[in-house]
Amino acid sequence: MKMLSIAAVAVCAARISFAQDFVAASDPEGVMRAMQQEGYLATMGTDDLGDPKISSKVSESNFSVFFYGCNNATDCTSIQFSSGYDLDIPMNAKRINDWNRENRFGRAFVDDEGDPFIRMDIVLAEAGNSTGSFSYNLDFWRLLIEDFEDFIDW
């Protein structure tokens, strides 16, 4: 019986260790904590559909982390980083297509007012991504934002 208890404790400890080493969209609070551990200010909220949404900032840009594939605001499977810019002079679709043609990751578009947006998706289903992989993607987003700010003369 004592061996069974020791085995149960070991399994629980392994699960806790596993949970701490991975970031999954099904755990929005864990995504937020992972961002905070990387030095980002991050606050939890909800989007218009009631799904989790994290608000943060990088460089000169506010951005949101939207959760997708959710089932009643839980068990989400992916996230999307998104940032939009309110420009004084509207940007046209041709110019934003130049960005998309030259940049493999992070897609950009303009809204009806000519304001540019940039987004980057990450699949974090089931077990999620390692904290190292998530950290890499978060830093990649930062670099993408900085390049995009230069591109739109922000």
Secondary structure, DSSP 8 states (H G I E B T S, - for coil): -HHHHHHHHHHHHHHHHHHHHEE-TT-HHHHHHHHHHTT--EEEEE-TTS-EEEEEEETTEEEEEEEES-BTTBS--EEEEEEE---SS---HHHHHHHHHH-SSSEEEE-TTS-EEEEEEEE--TT-EEHHHHHHHHHHHHHHHHHHHHHTT-
